[in-house]
Amino acid sequence: MNDVFYVIPAKAGILTQPKGISMKKLFLFLPFIFPSAAFAADLFSQEEKNHMMSFTLESFWGKAVDSQGKPVQPKDERERTIMPITREQANYIIDKGGESGLAQWCGVAWQGRYQLIIEQQRRYMKSDVQVAYAGVLHGLAQNMLADAMKDDTCDEATRTQISQLINLDVEHLTKALSQKD
C-alpha cells in the first residue's frame, strides 16, 4: 500500500527562532487507506507554542472581548501574569488553530468547527477570560499558519485531506457537545 507524503517547508513567521526557523516543517500524511486518521503532526514546536501562549497573555488584556462584548481586563496585576487556561488546553487550542490556518489557506470552511471548539471550551472553562484567551490563541495560531503558507498552492489532494479532517472534527465535536456531562 502506497502513501503520499507531502512536505511543505515552513516559512518565517512572527515567532522567528534565533536559528531562523519559525516552525517545524509541516508534514501532511495522505494515507490511501484511511485518509483522516493521520494528518498533520507537530504544526508548531512546544517552544513556539510557549511563545504563542506568552505573546497572547501579554497582548490580549483590554483587546479581547467577553461574551457581553466588553474588553477583558484582569482583576489585578497577578491575574495579568498568569495564563488563564492550562498548558494542555492551550496546546490543544494552538493545534486546532493551526489546522484552521491550513483550512483557511486551502479555502476549506473552518468557521463552523471554530464555533464548536469555542462552544466546547465554554462548557469546560469557568470564565469568559478563559474562553477569550482560548479564542485569541486559536486566532494567533491560525493566522501564523495561514500566513506561513500564503505563497504556496494548496493542491486538490491536500484540500481534500484538510476538508476530511475538519469534517471529522465537526462530527466528533457535535457528538460530544450533544451528550450531557
N, C-alpha and C positions, 0 to 999 in steps of 0.2 A: 504494500500500500504506500503510495507516494504522498508526501505532504508538501505543500507550497510554503516556502519560508521567505517572508519579506523582511528586510532590514531597512528601516528608514532612519537615516542619521539625524541625530538631534542637532538643533541649531542653537546659537546663543540666545538666551532669554534674559529676563530681568534679574535672575539669580545666578549670574555667571560665577562659576567657581574660579579660584585663582589659576587653576590649570587651563582655563579657557573652555571648560566643558560645562554647559548649563544643565544638562540632564543626560541620563544614560541613553544609549541607543534604544530606540523603540523597536521591540520585536513583535511583529504580528504573525501569529501562527494560524495557518489556514488549513487545518486537517480536513481531508475529504470525508472521513467517516462521521465526525460529529463536530461540525464547524463552530458551534457556540461554546464548547467546553473550554478550549484553550484559546485565549485571545491575546491579551497584552500583559506582559509581565514587567513589573518594575518600571512604570512610566516615569517615576521620579525616584531618585535615591532617598534614603532616610535623611541624609544631610540636607537635601533640597526640601524635603517635607518639613524638617525642623525650621529651616529658613522661612518657608511659607507661613508656618504657624506663628513665628515671631513677628514677621512683617505684618500679618493680618492683625495680630494683637496690638501692635503699635499704631496701626493706621485706621482701625475701624471705629474707635470711640468717637462719637459725635457725627460720624458719616453714615454708619449703618442705621437702619430704622427697625423699630419693633413692629409687632402685629397691629399696633394702633397708628403706625405711620410716624411715630415720634423718634427723634435721634436717640440712639442708645448711648447712655452715659454711665460710667462706673459709679458705684455708690461711694467709693472712697479711693484713695491712691493705691491701697493694697490690691483692690479688685482690678485696677488698671494694669497691674503687672502679672496677674495670674490668668493663664489660659482657662476659659470658662468650660471647656469640654476636655475629656480625657484624650491622651495621645492616640489611643486606639480609635476613638471616634474621629479624631482629626485625620488620622491616616486613611480611614475609610472614606471620609468626605473628599480628601485630596484625590484618592484613586478614582472615585466617581466623577469628580470634576475633570480629571484628565481624560476619562472616557468621554465625557460630554464635549471636551475640546476636540477630540478626534471626530466625534459625530458632527460637530459644527463645521470642522474642516471639510468633511466629506459630504456635507449637505443632508445629513440624516437628522430627522426630527429628534431632538433631545429634551425639549421643554416639558413634555408630559412626564417623562421619567424624573426630571428635576423636581417637579411638583410633588411627585410621590415620595421622593427622597426627603423633601422638607416635611411632608406630612408624617413620614416615619420618624423623623427627628423630633417633631413636635410631640409625638406620642411618648417618646422616651426621655426627652430633655425637660428639665424642670422650669426653665425660664426663657423668656424672649431673648435675653442676652445670648444664651447658648445657641438658640436657633439662628439668630442674626449672625453670630460668629461663624457657624457652620455654613450659612449661605454665602457669606463673603469669601470664606476659604474655598468653597466649591468654585465660585466665580473666578478667583485668582488662578486656581489650577487649570480651569477650563480655558481662560484667556491665554495663559502661558503656553499650553499645548497647541491651541489653535494658531497662535502667533508663530510658534516654532515651525509649524507645518505649512504656513501660508504660501510659501514659494514652491511647494511640491504639489503634484497632482494626485488626487485620490482616484485610484483605478476602480473599476467595477467590482472586482473580487474583494478589495478592501472595503468598499462601500457596503457590499452585501454582508461581510463579516461584522462590521460595526453595527449595521442595522439589526442583525440577528442578536448581537449582544444586548443592545438597547431594548429590543422587544422581549427578550427572555427576562431581562431585569425588570421590565414593566410588569410582566406576568407574575414574577415572584413577589415583587413589592405589593402588587394589587392583592394577591392571595394573602400575604402576611398581614396587610392592613385590614382585610375583611374579617380576620379572626379576632376574637375578643381575647384580652390579656388574661 
